[in-house]
Amino acid sequence: MSTTRSKVPMSQKIAFGVGMFANQMFPAILGIFMVVLVQDLGFPGWMWGLIFFAPRIFDSLTDPIMGFISDNTKSKWGRRRQYVFIGGIIMGIAYIFMWKLYKENSLEYNFWYFFLWSLVFYLGLTIFSVPYVAMGYEMTDDFHERTSIMAVSQWIGQWAWVIAPWFWVIMYDPDWFPSAEVATRELAIWVGVSCALCAIVPAIFIKSESTLDKDYEPLNVANIGGSLQKIGQSFVEAFKLKPFRKLCIATFLIFNAFNTVAGLTFFVIVYKLFNGDPAASGVWVTLFGCLGALGTTFIVIPIVAKLAVVYGKKKAFLICQSISIIGYFMLYFLFIPGKPWMYVIALPFFSFGIGSLFTIMMSMTGDILDMDELNSGQRREGVFGAIYWWMVKVGFAIAGGLSGAIIAFVGFNPELATVDQQGAVDGLHAFFCFFPMAGTILAILVMQGYDITEEKANATRAALDKRKGLEH
């Protein structure tokens, strides 16, 4: 049994989960809207690649700084809430303005306008997401309750991936909008406002203690050099913790491999199943993402939460990732031309990979934070959260480049029908199934040595409680 702290009320878990919906909806919709830059506004490949890569790298660089600031903030509102609120507002406003693009403007103007507003958006995302994730780690010190909090938040957040694919249908349906260019301008307002409101829910409803009397590092201009040095030290110290290092590497492998081939989904479905005819593919591209997210929501997350309680977090991770390997293998045989419904059979298995990843890993991070506190005497949720999500974001940026490299490697040409490039289409299909399978297998091997059990976590918690009792 866990040593301290009663269960978190469901209302608090839901409030945290509403923030997760915003955290996942913004990037989900952004990935769909960005197709308009090339398809409708004529951005060449290098512009699209720079817009895809540079802001995400900027985001990953600002994350650890925000983590340090959040961890050391003295305020009557605590360390996180004010940043979550401000970041959510900035994201919503920036998202609306970054899509005020018009075809009649010059290509250069549209490029720089979008690029600069995207930097503002990602700055808002950093200000919001780093303290938000840390807020989740702070909600409880109970071993199993951490999994419950992350399961609820991921369940709510997954609805973003259920909803987002349907924007393809809305944007390109002339009964809704005259063009996708017009659609993004108008839909961005709805997305920006609604997601900003969801983002600030945790800041309003999740309780936090005043930190005015805490002995934190001073946050001022004179101390910025020392602060940056301490950020570097925190990175080194965090990666010295073997369990955390394994967590980051395994997440990088699974998430990076998955997102590398996620960008190929449209091409694999249209060219493998429908001979390169997008019109004939109907809603099957949309359904792949939508049904996969529904499988995660109603099958994977409840199962992984139960497995974590019965078998422990590490075994739950290994079981779920092994099931996903079966799913990837099935997809190789169930992409049958003219029979798109066959791939649906594999989706429940396939969904166990990404669907279980963050529920388990974010729960494990909470346990590692206790170990770090025992070693360092500090609670560094912000820094550890920033490092973990830095791995995710850098992996996401790399995945975009790898997607293009795979297309070039197999010699795929979207202007040709399948019959004229069958080998290239088969190559894309093989990468689509076996590349994430390889990443998952490597991640399973990495996690074999993860050694934080419930007993070890509770012993750490008991030692911390004893230390705090002596201090008081």
VOPAGU-2260 file (C-alpha; in pm, 1 decimal, decimal comma):
REM VOPAGU-2260
SITE   aa  ch    i         X         Y         Z
SITE  MET   A    0       0,0       0,0       0,0
SITE  SER   A    1     101,8     359,2     -55,1
SITE  THR   A    2     224,6     548,8     242,1
SITE  THR   A    3      56,1     888,4     223,9
SITE  ARG   A    4    -200,4    1115,9      70,5
SITE  SER   A    5    -564,9    1030,7       6,2
SITE  LYS   A    6    -702,5     994,7    -342,8
SITE  VAL   A    7    -737,7    1299,7    -564,6
SITE  PRO   A    8   -1103,6    1399,4    -620,9
SITE  MET   A    9   -1235,0    1312,0    -966,5
SITE  SER   A   10   -1319,8    1679,9   -1024,2
SITE  GLN   A   11    -948,2    1764,1    -993,4
SITE  LYS   A   12    -852,1    1483,8   -1231,8
SITE  ILE   A   13   -1107,2    1605,6   -1485,3
SITE  ALA   A   14    -983,4    1964,6   -1452,9
SITE  PHE   A   15    -631,2    1843,0   -1526,4
SITE  GLY   A   16    -765,3    1634,7   -1816,2
SITE  VAL   A   17    -939,3    1934,1   -1976,0
SITE  GLY   A   18    -598,4    2100,1   -1992,2
SITE  MET   A   19    -463,8    1786,7   -2161,4
SITE  PHE   A   20    -734,8    1818,8   -2426,4
SITE  ALA   A   21    -598,7    2164,5   -2514,6
SITE  ASN   A   22    -240,3    2038,5   -2494,6
SITE  GLN   A   23    -320,5    1772,5   -2757,0
SITE  MET   A   24    -581,2    1952,3   -2969,0
SITE  PHE   A   25    -353,3    2240,9   -3066,4
SITE  PRO   A   26     -81,9    2020,9   -3224,0
SITE  ALA   A   27    -340,8    1779,1   -3367,9
SITE  ILE   A   28    -517,6    2056,8   -3556,9
SITE  LEU   A   29    -193,5    2234,4   -3643,2
SITE  GLY   A   30     -68,1    1926,9   -3828,7
SITE  ILE   A   31    -384,6    1923,1   -4041,1
SITE  PHE   A   32    -395,1    2297,0   -4108,8
SITE  MET   A   33     -31,1    2302,6   -4221,9
SITE  VAL   A   34    -118,3    2104,3   -4534,2
SITE  VAL   A   35    -290,9    2422,8   -4655,9
SITE  LEU   A   36      45,0    2603,0   -4664,1
SITE  VAL   A   37     163,3    2375,3   -4944,4
SITE  GLN   A   38    -162,6    2267,6   -5104,7
SITE  ASP   A   39    -336,4    2607,3   -5119,9
SITE  LEU   A   40     -78,0    2879,8   -5053,1
SITE  GLY   A   41     207,0    2738,7   -5260,0
SITE  PHE   A   42     478,7    2708,7   -4996,6
SITE  PRO   A   43     775,9    2517,3   -5144,1
SITE  GLY   A   44     916,4    2219,6   -4958,1
SITE  TRP   A   45    1202,3    2409,3   -4791,9
SITE  MET   A   46     961,1    2667,0   -4645,9
SITE  TRP   A   47     730,5    2395,6   -4513,9
SITE  GLY   A   48    1025,3    2207,4   -4367,6
SITE  LEU   A   49    1164,9    2518,6   -4195,7
SITE  ILE   A   50     824,6    2606,5   -4049,5
SITE  PHE   A   51     783,6    2248,9   -3930,3
SITE  PHE   A   52    1129,4    2218,1   -3775,8
SITE  ALA   A   53    1253,0    2557,9   -3646,4
SITE  PRO   A   54     963,6    2653,9   -3412,9
SITE  ARG   A   55     967,7    2308,7   -3254,5
SITE  ILE   A   56    1340,3    2333,8   -3188,7
SITE  PHE   A   57    1278,8    2681,2   -3040,5
SITE  ASP   A   58    1009,3    2523,7   -2824,4
SITE  SER   A   59    1241,8    2248,8   -2705,7
SITE  LEU   A   60    1511,6    2502,0   -2611,6
SITE  THR   A   61    1277,4    2720,1   -2407,7
SITE  ASP   A   62    1125,2    2425,7   -2218,7
SITE  PRO   A   63    1408,4    2372,6   -1966,8
SITE  ILE   A   64    1428,5    2746,7   -1897,6
SITE  MET   A   65    1055,0    2751,6   -1828,1
SITE  GLY   A   66    1094,8    2446,2   -1609,0
SITE  PHE   A   67    1356,8    2621,5   -1397,3
SITE  ILE   A   68    1143,3    2937,3   -1370,3
SITE  SER   A   69     835,4    2737,7   -1272,8
SITE  ASP   A   70    1020,7    2530,0   -1012,5
SITE  ASN   A   71    1155,7    2843,2    -843,0
SITE  THR   A   72     854,8    3076,1    -854,3
SITE  LYS   A   73     747,3    3230,7    -523,8
SITE  SER   A   74     381,6    3326,0    -537,6
SITE  LYS   A   75      62,3    3312,0    -336,4
SITE  TRP   A   76     -83,5    3113,2    -630,0
SITE  GLY   A   77     192,2    2852,8    -612,8
SITE  ARG   A   78     453,1    2768,2    -875,3
SITE  ARG   A   79     237,4    2672,3   -1174,3
SITE  ARG   A   80    -112,3    2816,9   -1202,7
SITE  GLN   A   81     -30,6    3167,4   -1325,1
SITE  TYR   A   82     190,7    3035,3   -1604,5
SITE  VAL   A   83     -69,6    2783,2   -1717,6
SITE  PHE   A   84    -325,5    3065,2   -1737,4
SITE  ILE   A   85     -98,8    3311,3   -1922,4
SITE  GLY   A   86      38,8    3047,2   -2159,4
SITE  GLY   A   87    -310,6    2926,3   -2250,1
SITE  ILE   A   88    -418,3    3279,8   -2343,0
SITE  ILE   A   89    -105,7    3342,2   -2552,2
SITE  MET   A   90    -154,2    3012,8   -2739,0
SITE  GLY   A   91    -514,8    3092,3   -2824,9
SITE  ILE   A   92    -443,2    3445,2   -2949,6
SITE  ALA   A   93    -133,3    3341,8   -3147,0
SITE  TYR   A   94    -313,3    3049,0   -3308,5
SITE  ILE   A   95    -588,7    3277,0   -3438,8
SITE  PHE   A   96    -347,8    3534,7   -3580,6
SITE  MET   A   97    -100,4    3289,7   -3733,8
SITE  TRP   A   98    -369,8    3162,4   -3970,4
SITE  LYS   A   99    -471,7    3506,4   -4100,8
SITE  LEU   A  100    -313,6    3413,8   -4433,1
SITE  TYR   A  101    -443,0    3529,6   -4771,0
SITE  LYS   A  102    -350,3    3388,9   -5110,2
SITE  GLU   A  103    -334,6    3737,9   -5261,9
SITE  ASN   A  104     -42,9    3830,1   -5033,5
SITE  SER   A  105     307,1    3748,8   -5154,7
SITE  LEU   A  106     458,0    3410,6   -5076,2
SITE  GLU   A  107     741,2    3574,6   -4880,7
SITE  TYR   A  108     498,3    3781,2   -4672,8
SITE  ASN   A  109     285,4    3478,0   -4585,1
SITE  PHE   A  110     594,6    3277,7   -4496,5
SITE  TRP   A  111     743,8    3534,0   -4256,8
SITE  TYR   A  112     405,4    3626,2   -4112,3
SITE  PHE   A  113     329,7    3262,5   -4030,4
SITE  PHE   A  114     683,6    3188,4   -3912,5
SITE  LEU   A  115     693,6    3475,7   -3662,6
SITE  TRP   A  116     344,2    3409,0   -3524,8
SITE  SER   A  117     430,5    3039,9   -3492,2
SITE  LEU   A  118     723,9    3136,9   -3267,8
SITE  VAL   A  119     480,8    3332,0   -3048,4
SITE  PHE   A  120     247,6    3031,3   -3043,7
SITE  TYR   A  121     524,1    2791,1   -2940,1
SITE  LEU   A  122     642,8    3034,9   -2673,5
SITE  GLY   A  123     288,6    3029,4   -2534,2
SITE  LEU   A  124     290,9    2650,1   -2556,0
SITE  THR   A  125     610,5    2637,5   -2349,0
SITE  ILE   A  126     475,1    2879,1   -2088,0
SITE  PHE   A  127     161,3    2665,2   -2062,0
SITE  SER   A  128     275,8    2306,8   -2105,9
SITE  VAL   A  129     584,1    2284,4   -1883,8
SITE  PRO   A  130     410,2    2409,5   -1564,5
SITE  TYR   A  131      95,1    2220,5   -1664,0
SITE  VAL   A  132     273,7    1885,3   -1682,4
SITE  ALA   A  133     455,3    1960,6   -1355,7
SITE  MET   A  134     118,9    2041,1   -1196,8
SITE  GLY   A  135       8,5    1686,2   -1272,3
SITE  TYR   A  136     314,7    1540,5   -1101,4
SITE  GLU   A  137     238,9    1744,5    -789,1
SITE  MET   A  138    -123,4    1636,9    -749,4
SITE  THR   A  139     -42,7    1325,9    -544,2
SITE  ASP   A  140     243,6    1120,8    -404,5
SITE  ASP   A  141      41,6     796,3    -416,9
SITE  PHE   A  142     193,8     529,3    -644,9
SITE  HIS   A  143    -130,5     413,4    -808,9
SITE  GLU   A  144    -310,4     746,1    -792,9
SITE  ARG   A  145     -48,4     889,3   -1026,3
SITE  THR   A  146    -149,6     634,4   -1288,1
SITE  SER   A  147    -517,4     715,3   -1231,2
SITE  ILE   A  148    -457,2    1089,9   -1282,8
SITE  MET   A  149    -265,0    1031,8   -1604,6
SITE  ALA   A  150    -520,2     778,3   -1729,6
SITE  VAL   A  151    -807,5    1025,3   -1682,4
SITE  SER   A  152    -613,0    1308,6   -1844,3
SITE  GLN   A  153    -504,9    1094,3   -2140,1
SITE  TRP   A  154    -862,3     966,6   -2182,3
SITE  ILE   A  155    -987,6    1324,0   -2212,6
SITE  GLY   A  156    -689,7    1433,2   -2422,2
SITE  GLN   A  157    -741,5    1150,2   -2672,4
SITE  TRP   A  158   -1066,6    1308,8   -2785,1
SITE  ALA   A  159    -852,8    1568,3   -2961,7
SITE  TRP   A  160    -725,8    1294,2   -3192,5
SITE  VAL   A  161   -1079,0    1162,6   -3243,7
SITE  ILE   A  162   -1207,5    1506,5   -3343,0
SITE  ALA   A  163    -908,8    1643,7   -3536,6
SITE  PRO   A  164    -918,4    1406,2   -3840,2
SITE  TRP   A  165   -1268,1    1526,6   -3925,5
SITE  PHE   A  166   -1126,8    1869,9   -4001,0
SITE  TRP   A  167    -999,9    1715,8   -4325,9
SITE  VAL   A  168   -1361,4    1661,3   -4427,8
SITE  ILE   A  169   -1480,6    2007,0   -4318,2
SITE  MET   A  170   -1190,9    2200,6   -4475,2
SITE  TYR   A  171   -1220,5    2047,7   -4820,4
SITE  ASP   A  172   -1599,9    2023,8   -4843,6
SITE  PRO   A  173   -1728,0    2309,5   -5067,2
SITE  ASP   A  174   -2060,7    2297,8   -4884,0
SITE  TRP   A  175   -1876,9    2419,2   -4573,1
SITE  PHE   A  176   -1614,2    2656,5   -4714,0
SITE  PRO   A  177   -1523,5    2782,6   -5062,3
SITE  SER   A  178   -1159,1    2682,2   -5005,6
SITE  ALA   A  179    -932,3    2534,0   -4742,3
SITE  GLU   A  180    -754,1    2869,7   -4718,8
SITE  VAL   A  181   -1077,9    3035,5   -4606,2
SITE  ALA   A  182   -1156,8    2738,2   -4381,0
SITE  THR   A  183    -833,8    2766,0   -4180,8
SITE  ARG   A  184    -885,5    3138,4   -4117,4
SITE  GLU   A  185   -1234,9    3085,9   -3979,9
SITE  LEU   A  186   -1181,0    2754,9   -3802,5
SITE  ALA   A  187    -868,1    2891,8   -3631,6
SITE  ILE   A  188   -1088,8    3132,8   -3435,7
SITE  TRP   A  189   -1303,5    2849,4   -3299,9
SITE  VAL   A  190   -1000,5    2633,3   -3225,7
SITE  GLY   A  191    -803,7    2916,4   -3065,0
SITE  VAL   A  192   -1083,9    3034,2   -2835,8
SITE  SER   A  193   -1211,2    2690,1   -2732,0
SITE  CYS   A  194    -863,9    2545,8   -2669,7
SITE  ALA   A  195    -750,6    2853,3   -2475,0
SITE  LEU   A  196   -1054,3    2815,0   -2248,5
SITE  CYS   A  197    -972,5    2447,1   -2194,1
SITE  ALA   A  198    -606,6    2529,8   -2127,4
SITE  ILE   A  199    -684,6    2768,6   -1840,4
SITE  VAL   A  200    -920,5    2526,9   -1662,4
SITE  PRO   A  201    -639,7    2364,4   -1456,8
SITE  ALA   A  202    -512,9    2708,5   -1355,6
SITE  ILE   A  203    -856,1    2801,6   -1222,6
SITE  PHE   A  204    -970,4    2478,9   -1058,8
SITE  ILE   A  205    -661,9    2285,7    -942,6
SITE  LYS   A  206    -555,9    2385,8    -594,1
SITE  SER   A  207    -200,1    2479,0    -504,3
SITE  GLU   A  208     -21,2    2603,5    -195,1
SITE  SER   A  209     149,4    2942,4    -159,2
SITE  THR   A  210     524,3    2930,5    -217,4
SITE  LEU   A  211     602,6    3277,7     -81,2
SITE  ASP   A  212     796,2    3134,1     211,7
SITE  LYS   A  213     992,7    2874,0      13,2
SITE  ASP   A  214    1370,3    2880,4     -18,6
SITE  TYR   A  215    1395,6    2881,9    -397,8
SITE  GLU   A  216    1657,9    3013,0    -636,7
SITE  PRO   A  217    1609,4    3388,8    -699,6
SITE  LEU   A  218    1457,1    3471,3   -1039,5
SITE  ASN   A  219    1609,0    3799,2   -1154,2
SITE  VAL   A  220    1823,2    3935,4   -1435,3
SITE  ALA   A  221    2136,8    3939,7   -1220,8
SITE  ASN   A  222    2093,6    3568,5   -1147,4
SITE  ILE   A  223    2016,0    3460,5   -1504,0
SITE  GLY   A  224    2371,4    3337,3   -1572,6
SITE  GLY   A  225    2368,8    3126,2   -1261,5
SITE  SER   A  226    2018,9    3008,4   -1342,2
SITE  LEU   A  227    2125,1    2886,8   -1685,5
SITE  GLN   A  228    2417,6    2706,9   -1526,3
SITE  LYS   A  229    2183,6    2541,3   -1277,0
SITE  ILE   A  230    1955,5    2437,4   -1563,7
SITE  GLY   A  231    2252,4    2259,8   -1719,5
SITE  GLN   A  232    2336,4    2098,9   -1388,2
SITE  SER   A  233    1975,3    1983,2   -1350,1
SITE  PHE   A  234    1992,2    1820,0   -1693,3
SITE  VAL   A  235    2308,2    1632,5   -1596,4
SITE  GLU   A  236    2167,6    1528,6   -1258,0
SITE  ALA   A  237    1838,9    1414,5   -1411,9
SITE  PHE   A  238    2012,5    1191,8   -1666,1
SITE  LYS   A  239    2231,9    1043,2   -1394,1
SITE  LEU   A  240    1913,8     880,8   -1263,6
SITE  LYS   A  241    1910,1     552,8   -1453,5
SITE  PRO   A  242    1529,5     504,0   -1440,8
SITE  PHE   A  243    1466,5     852,5   -1580,4
SITE  ARG   A  244    1724,5     803,5   -1853,2
SITE  LYS   A  245    1554,5     480,6   -1956,0
SITE  LEU   A  246    1217,2     653,4   -1953,8
SITE  CYS   A  247    1335,2     930,0   -2186,1
SITE  ILE   A  248    1514,3     696,8   -2428,1
SITE  ALA   A  249    1219,2     456,0   -2451,9
SITE  THR   A  250     975,0     742,3   -2510,5
SITE  PHE   A  251    1201,0     890,1   -2777,4
SITE  LEU   A  252    1223,0     557,2   -2960,3
SITE  ILE   A  253     849,9     482,1   -2957,0
SITE  PHE   A  254     720,3     834,2   -3017,4
SITE  ASN   A  255     979,9     919,0   -3281,6
SITE  ALA   A  256     926,2     594,1   -3474,6
SITE  PHE   A  257     548,6     633,3   -3462,0
SITE  ASN   A  258     547,0     994,8   -3579,9
SITE  THR   A  259     796,1     925,2   -3855,9
SITE  VAL   A  260     543,7     697,8   -4027,2
SITE  ALA   A  261     233,0     889,2   -3914,3
SITE  GLY   A  262     318,8    1144,2   -4181,8
SITE  LEU   A  263     296,3     864,9   -4440,5
SITE  THR   A  264     -57,1     756,0   -4344,7
SITE  PHE   A  265    -230,8     950,8   -4621,9
SITE  PHE   A  266       0,7     818,1   -4891,6
SITE  VAL   A  267      -8,8     456,8   -4771,1
SITE  ILE   A  268    -389,6     444,7   -4756,3
SITE  VAL   A  269    -453,9     633,0   -5081,0
SITE  TYR   A  270    -184,0     465,6   -5291,0
SITE  LYS   A  271    -183,5     116,1   -5139,5
SITE  LEU   A  272    -559,8      76,2   -5111,7
SITE  PHE   A  273    -703,8     312,7   -5376,1
SITE  ASN   A  274    -445,2     320,3   -5656,4
SITE  GLY   A  275    -347,9     680,7   -5580,8
SITE  ASP   A  276    -700,9     826,4   -5615,0
SITE  PRO   A  277    -771,2    1059,1   -5314,5
SITE  ALA   A  278   -1137,0    1098,4   -5413,5
SITE  ALA   A  279   -1190,7     721,6   -5407,1
SITE  SER   A  280   -1040,5     698,0   -5058,1
SITE  GLY   A  281   -1340,4     882,8   -4910,3
SITE  VAL   A  282   -1316,2     900,3   -4531,5
SITE  TRP   A  283   -1077,1     606,7   -4487,1
SITE  VAL   A  284    -778,7     835,4   -4415,2
SITE  THR   A  285    -984,3    1019,1   -4154,0
SITE  LEU   A  286   -1115,3     694,1   -4004,5
SITE  PHE   A  287    -764,9     554,4   -3953,2
SITE  GLY   A  288    -678,9     831,6   -3707,3
SITE  CYS   A  289   -1026,8     862,8   -3562,4
SITE  LEU   A  290   -1083,5     492,0   -3495,0
SITE  GLY   A  291    -730,7     454,3   -3360,9
SITE  ALA   A  292    -794,5     735,1   -3111,4
SITE  LEU   A  293   -1131,6     585,9   -3014,6
SITE  GLY   A  294    -958,9     254,0   -2953,8
SITE  THR   A  295    -710,6     430,8   -2727,5
SITE  THR   A  296    -988,8     612,7   -2543,4
SITE  PHE   A  297   -1222,8     322,8   -2474,1
SITE  ILE   A  298    -994,1      17,9   -2485,0
SITE  VAL   A  299    -628,3     100,5   -2423,0
SITE  ILE   A  300    -637,2     356,7   -2141,3
SITE  PRO   A  301    -879,1     162,1   -1916,0
SITE  ILE   A  302    -680,4    -157,9   -1973,2
SITE  VAL   A  303    -339,6      -1,9   -1911,5
SITE  ALA   A  304    -463,6     163,6   -1590,8
SITE  LYS   A  305    -585,1    -175,7   -1465,8
SITE  LEU   A  306    -268,7    -357,5   -1574,7
SITE  ALA   A  307     -53,8    -104,1   -1389,8
SITE  VAL   A  308    -237,3    -178,6   -1064,1
SITE  VAL   A  309    -238,5    -557,8   -1105,6
SITE  TYR   A  310     108,6    -615,3   -1255,0
SITE  GLY   A  311     296,2    -290,1   -1188,5
SITE  LYS   A  312     384,0      -7,5   -1423,4
SITE  LYS   A  313     684,7    -168,1   -1589,5
SITE  LYS   A  314     501,5    -491,5   -1676,4
SITE  ALA   A  315     199,8    -291,0   -1795,3
SITE  PHE   A  316     430,6     -97,7   -2028,7
SITE  LEU   A  317     593,3    -415,3   -2162,8
SITE  ILE   A  318     256,7    -588,0   -2218,8
SITE  CYS   A  319     102,8    -290,5   -2398,6
SITE  GLN   A  320     400,7    -230,9   -2624,9
SITE  SER   A  321     414,2    -602,2   -2711,5
SITE  ILE   A  322      47,7    -586,4   -2813,9
SITE  SER   A  323     125,7    -287,7   -3037,3
SITE  ILE   A  324     391,8    -492,1   -3217,4
SITE  ILE   A  325     120,1    -743,9   -3304,2
SITE  GLY   A  326     -87,1    -454,9   -3440,3
SITE  TYR   A  327     192,8    -323,3   -3662,6
SITE  PHE   A  328     253,3    -675,4   -3793,6
SITE  MET   A  329    -117,6    -718,1   -3869,0
SITE  LEU   A  330    -128,1    -388,3   -4060,0
SITE  TYR   A  331     129,9    -523,0   -4301,5
SITE  PHE   A  332    -110,9    -800,0   -4408,2
SITE  LEU   A  333    -440,4    -614,1   -4369,2
SITE  PHE   A  334    -371,2    -326,3   -4608,8
SITE  ILE   A  335    -548,2    -499,1   -4895,3
SITE  PRO   A  336    -625,7    -298,0   -5213,8
SITE  GLY   A  337    -999,9    -244,3   -5251,0
SITE  LYS   A  338   -1072,6    -371,5   -4898,4
SITE  PRO   A  339    -992,0     -79,6   -4665,6
SITE  TRP   A  340   -1219,8    -209,2   -4389,8
SITE  MET   A  341    -972,4    -490,2   -4323,6
SITE  TYR   A  342    -720,9    -257,0   -4155,2
SITE  VAL   A  343    -980,4    -178,4   -3887,0
SITE  ILE   A  344    -916,1    -525,9   -3739,7
SITE  ALA   A  345    -558,0    -425,1   -3652,0
SITE  LEU   A  346    -636,6     -84,3   -3499,6
SITE  PRO   A  347    -723,2    -200,8   -3144,6
SITE  PHE   A  348    -383,7    -377,3   -3125,1
SITE  PHE   A  349    -196,6     -96,4   -3299,5
SITE  SER   A  350    -342,3     162,4   -3058,1
SITE  PHE   A  351    -174,1       6,8   -2755,3
SITE  GLY   A  352     161,5     162,0   -2853,3
SITE  ILE   A  353     113,2     537,9   -2835,4
SITE  GLY   A  354    -212,9     494,7   -2644,7
SITE  SER   A  355     -41,9     352,4   -2336,3
SITE  LEU   A  356     286,2     541,6   -2362,5
SITE  PHE   A  357     216,6     869,2   -2183,2
SITE  THR   A  358     -24,9     725,1   -1928,1
SITE  ILE   A  359     248,3     494,4   -1797,5
SITE  MET   A  360     551,6     715,6   -1854,2
SITE  MET   A  361     406,6    1025,6   -1687,7
SITE  SER   A  362     303,0     814,9   -1389,8
SITE  MET   A  363     654,3     666,6   -1368,5
SITE  THR   A  364     804,1    1016,5   -1380,4
SITE  GLY   A  365     618,6    1103,4   -1059,8
SITE  ASP   A  366     787,7     808,1    -886,5
SITE  ILE   A  367    1128,2     916,0   -1016,9
SITE  LEU   A  368    1071,4    1267,2    -882,8
SITE  ASP   A  369    1043,0    1120,6    -532,8
SITE  MET   A  370    1377,8     947,1    -582,9
SITE  ASP   A  371    1531,2    1273,8    -702,2
SITE  GLU   A  372    1393,3    1458,8    -399,1
SITE  LEU   A  373    1543,9    1198,9    -167,7
SITE  ASN   A  374    1881,6    1246,4    -338,2
SITE  SER   A  375    1881,7    1623,0    -393,5
SITE  GLY   A  376    1639,3    1760,5    -134,9
SITE  GLN   A  377    1452,5    1948,0    -410,5
SITE  ARG   A  378    1118,8    1904,3    -588,2
SITE  ARG   A  379    1198,1    1966,6    -955,3
SITE  GLU   A  380     880,0    1872,0   -1140,2
SITE  GLY   A  381     925,9    2157,1   -1386,6
SITE  VAL   A  382    1280,9    2068,4   -1486,4
SITE  PHE   A  383    1214,9    1694,3   -1511,9
SITE  GLY   A  384     893,3    1753,7   -1704,7
SITE  ALA   A  385    1076,0    1991,5   -1938,8
SITE  ILE   A  386    1355,1    1738,8   -2000,9
SITE  TYR   A  387    1108,9    1458,4   -2069,8
SITE  TRP   A  388     899,8    1664,9   -2311,0
SITE  TRP   A  389    1216,3    1802,1   -2468,0
SITE  MET   A  390    1291,3    1446,5   -2576,3
SITE  VAL   A  391     938,3    1418,4   -2715,5
SITE  LYS   A  392     954,4    1747,1   -2907,4
SITE  VAL   A  393    1300,5    1693,9   -3051,8
SITE  GLY   A  394    1186,6    1348,2   -3157,8
SITE  PHE   A  395     880,7    1499,1   -3323,4
SITE  ALA   A  396    1097,5    1743,9   -3516,8
SITE  ILE   A  397    1334,0    1465,3   -3624,7
SITE  ALA   A  398    1036,6    1251,8   -3728,7
SITE  GLY   A  399     929,8    1516,7   -3978,7
SITE  GLY   A  400    1268,9    1501,8   -4147,1
SITE  LEU   A  401    1274,7    1121,0   -4143,9
SITE  SER   A  402     933,2    1106,6   -4313,4
SITE  GLY   A  403    1071,7    1300,4   -4607,9
SITE  ALA   A  404    1385,2    1086,3   -4611,2
SITE  ILE   A  405    1177,6     767,9   -4634,1
SITE  ILE   A  406     975,0     908,6   -4923,8
SITE  ALA   A  407    1297,7     994,2   -5105,7
SITE  PHE   A  408    1459,6     659,4   -5019,9
SITE  VAL   A  409    1179,7     448,8   -5169,6
SITE  GLY   A  410    1143,8     684,6   -5468,7
SITE  PHE   A  411     776,6     761,6   -5409,6
SITE  ASN   A  412     617,0    1025,6   -5637,9
SITE  PRO   A  413     267,1    1147,3   -5539,2
SITE  GLU   A  414     200,4    1252,2   -5900,0
SITE  LEU   A  415     214,6     892,7   -6022,8
SITE  ALA   A  416     -48,1     621,3   -5987,8
SITE  THR   A  417      26,9     306,8   -5789,1
SITE  VAL   A  418      61,7      90,4   -6098,1
SITE  ASP   A  419     348,8     309,9   -6217,3
SITE  GLN   A  420     542,7     286,2   -5886,9
SITE  GLN   A  421     428,9     -31,2   -5715,1
SITE  GLY   A  422     772,6     -89,9   -5562,5
SITE  ALA   A  423     780,9     256,0   -5405,1
SITE  VAL   A  424     429,9     215,9   -5262,9
SITE  ASP   A  425     517,7    -126,1   -5121,2
SITE  GLY   A  426     829,9      29,6   -4970,9
SITE  LEU   A  427     624,9     300,4   -4798,4
SITE  HIS   A  428     388,6      35,7   -4665,5
SITE  ALA   A  429     679,4    -171,3   -4529,5
SITE  PHE   A  430     831,3     130,3   -4352,7
SITE  PHE   A  431     485,7     223,2   -4220,1
SITE  CYS   A  432     458,9    -111,8   -4040,1
SITE  PHE   A  433     814,1    -217,0   -3956,1
SITE  PHE   A  434     983,9     113,2   -3864,4
SITE  PRO   A  435     767,0     174,0   -3552,9
SITE  MET   A  436     788,4    -197,8   -3475,3
SITE  ALA   A  437    1168,9    -167,6   -3460,4
SITE  GLY   A  438    1149,2     141,0   -3239,4
SITE  THR   A  439     910,9     -36,5   -3003,2
SITE  ILE   A  440    1130,8    -345,3   -2975,1
SITE  LEU   A  441    1432,8    -128,4   -2888,8
SITE  ALA   A  442    1226,2      58,8   -2627,4
SITE  ILE   A  443    1119,1    -270,5   -2467,9
SITE  LEU   A  444    1485,0    -374,9   -2442,4
SITE  VAL   A  445    1574,8     -38,8   -2285,9
SITE  MET   A  446    1299,6     -69,9   -2023,8
SITE  GLN   A  447    1395,4    -420,9   -1917,3
SITE  GLY   A  448    1625,7    -276,7   -1651,0
SITE  TYR   A  449    1375,6     -25,8   -1510,1
SITE  ASP   A  450    1368,0    -108,6   -1138,3
SITE  ILE   A  451    1122,0     121,7    -957,2
SITE  THR   A  452     854,8    -109,6    -817,8
SITE  GLU   A  453     561,2     -17,1    -595,8
SITE  GLU   A  454     756,8    -139,7    -292,6
SITE  LYS   A  455    1061,9      68,0    -380,7
SITE  ALA   A  456     848,6     376,9    -451,4
SITE  ASN   A  457     669,3     343,4    -117,3
SITE  ALA   A  458    1000,1     302,2      66,7
SITE  THR   A  459    1125,1     622,0     -96,3
SITE  ARG   A  460     804,9     799,1      -0,3
SITE  ALA   A  461     834,0     677,9     359,6
SITE  ALA   A  462    1194,1     804,2     378,7
SITE  LEU   A  463    1081,2    1144,6     250,9
SITE  ASP   A  464     797,5    1159,7     501,7
SITE  LYS   A  465    1037,2    1068,7     783,1
SITE  ARG   A  466    1282,1    1339,5     673,1
SITE  LYS   A  467    1008,3    1601,8     659,2
SITE  GLY   A  468     881,8    1493,9     999,6
SITE  LEU   A  469    1226,6    1540,5    1149,5
SITE  GLU   A  470    1260,6    1879,9     981,3
SITE  HIS   A  471     938,9    1996,0    1139,3
